[in-house]
Amino acid sequence: MRRRFSLLLTLLCVPLPGLGLAVGCGQTVIVDDPSAGGGGRGEAGAPPSADGGGGSDPGRDPLEEYEDPGCPDTGPPVTDFACDPYDQSSGFCAPGDGCFIYVQYPDEPCGQEIYGAYCAPAGPGRQGDPCSGGSQCGAGFACVVTGSGTQCVELCALSGDHSCDPGFVCEPIDVAGMGGCL
């Protein structure tokens, strides 16, 4: 009798792959049958194999759904620089003010960005200080989103002599032709 009971218990603990169930001996787990429709190229929960198999079709390529709005060529960027962001002592801005860059994004799909600079009171923020807007950064700095959060970065010219401190590289930022020490 004991042997029959042991055999019955063993049979109940064996997964039933045809049903996609594992019954008894712990939790009941429902898994996809890897041989049903998937070509048998992988196991349920296993990463795809090197030949690209093992997974289900992820659906349509998002780029296939993109529809070009048919915008005409817009020409050179629109600029509105009221001051020189690279030369904070140029006299364009009042004492205590800094020259800050900005991007005005278009409201319509075929609109064009406006890149510019304006004078505003300089904040206390220096390289790497957290910020939520340009007014929190000092003159010659811009508030940008970085891999370390939103912070003040020193402006730099993308071409020519870079004024970045050691350990930083002049990288392009949102304003066309401008760089920030990142």
Secondary structure, 3 states (H helix, E strand, C coil): CHHHHHHHHHHHHCCECCCCEECCCCCCEECCCCCCCCCCCCCCCCCCCCCCCCCCCCCCCHHHHCCCCCCCCCCCCEEEECCCCCCCCCCCCCCCEEEEEEEECCCCCCCCCEEEEEEEECCCECCCCECCCHHHECCCEEEEEECCEEEEEEEEECCCCCCCCCCCCEEECCCCCEEEEC
